[in-house]
Amino acid sequence: LEESELRVEDSEIDEAFDSVGPELVRALRFSLRRIRKVQLALLPRARRVVRSEGFTVMARSRPLPSVGCYVPGGRASYASTVLMTAGVAKFAGVPRVVLTSPPQRHGKVSPAVL
């Protein structure tokens, strides 16, 4: 494989979006809004851990700088896995999210996953 075969171009993502149809796009957006609501409620908040001798120790969570997400594919496509991995990472504030997914029989990643 060549490096160019491992990356999906922006134009392929645009084509995939246009090919899946408005019903699937609406359903995925609806699901993503619901997932976001739950996940934002689960994000840890800064909290005071110890207060002693005039000092306060705080615990604070920070997003990772980058995450990789595996989305099963091949025979079936799992757009929901994209929402539950990459979507959640973005809600948590991760600036760089990379997805990997096996190609389908025709050698391309499922449009629903893209």
N, C-alpha and C positions, 0 to 999 in steps of 0.2 A: 504494500500500500504506500501511496505517496501522501505526504502531509496534506496536500490539497484535498485528498479524498476523505480525510478525517474531520474536516470542518464543513459546516453548512453555511453557505453564503446567505446574506441578507435577502437576496432576490428569491432564494428557495423558501425562506420563511414567509415572505410576502405571498408567493404562489400557494404555499400550503394554507395560509390563512384564507385566501380567496377560494380555495377548493373545498374546504370543509363545510361550508354553508352556514347561513346565519343562525339556524336552530342550535347547532353545536356550539357556536360562539356564544350565544345567549346563555346556554346551559352552563358552559364553563365559567363565564363571568359571574353568573348567579352563585355557582359553587364557590368561586374564589372569594366573593364578598362574605359568604357565610364562614368559610375557613378563616378569613382575616379577622372577623369579629371574635371568634373563639380564641385564635392564637394571640391576638393582642391582649386579651384578658389574661392569658397565661404568662405573658412576659414578666420576668421578675423586676421588681422596682428596687431602687437603692434603699438600703435599710441600715439602721444603726445596729451594730453587732455588740460592741463593748464600750462602756463608758466608765473610765476609771482615772483617778488622779488628774483630772482636768483634761484628759485626752478622750477623743471619740474615734472609734474605728468604724468605718463604713464598709459595707459590702455592696459592690456595684457590678452589674453584668455588662459586658461589652460584646458586640457581634464579632465573629471571626472575620478576618479580611477577605477570605475566599473559601468557598465550599464546592465540592463536586457531588453531583447527584446522578445516580444510575436509574434509568427508566427502562424497565423491561419492555421488550418489543419483539420483533421478528414476526411471529404468527399472529399476534394480537397487539393492539396498541393500548397504552394505559395513560391517557391524558390526565387522569386523576392523580397519578403518581407525580406528574409534573407539578400539579397544584399543591400537593401535600409535601413536596420536598423543596423545589425551587421557590414556589410561592411563599412558603413559610420562611425560608431563608431571607427572602427580600423583606418580608414583614419585620423580621428581627433586625434588619439593618445591614445585612451582609452586602458589601458593595459589588463583589464579583461572584457570580454563580455560573458554574459550568455544568452542562448536562451531557451525559453520554447515553446512547441507546443503540441497540443493534439494528441493522437495516432489515427491511422486509425482503421478500424474494426478489424484487426488482432492483435491490441494491440501495434503496433510499429509506430514510427514516420516515415513519408514518406521519402524514400531514397533521393528524390530530395531536401528536406529540410535539410537533414543531409549533 
